[in-house]
Amino acid sequence: SVQEFMTFTSQLIAERSALGSRASVKEQEYLCHVYVRNDGLAGVVIADNEYPQRVCFTLLDKVLDEFSRQVSKMDWPSGSPATISYSALDGYLSKYQVQTPEI
């Protein structure tokens, strides 16, 4: 499924990325943008080739900064969507979603 692909690919790319690095990796028809902070917190945005890379990394900066302020660092390694509540993510995804013009 798409969710399994996104989860697996995100984990793999984040694990293979060095601390303090940003990268964009092509996987199938998508670009996966990863940012791993020096403290080990990582985020991945999966987008099509048309979505601007700069915007992806801006989104990752904002989400990871806010997440690190709201969620205890002790919870990061073992956390999951079921155990960590981070409600701001939906707002960011809505704000940064590109709307397709109606034809």
Sequence and secondary structure as in RCSB ss.txt:
>XXXX:A:sequence
SVQEFMTFTSQLIAERSALGSRASVKEQEYLCHVYVRNDGLAGVVIADNEYPQRVCFTLLDKVLDEFSRQVSKMD
WPSGSPATISYSALDGYLSKYQVQTPEI
>XXXX:A:secstr
 HHHHHHHHHHHHHHTS TTEEEEEEETTEEEEEEE TTS EEEEEE TTS HHHHHHHHHHHHHHHHHHS GGG
TTT  TTT   THHHHHHHHH       
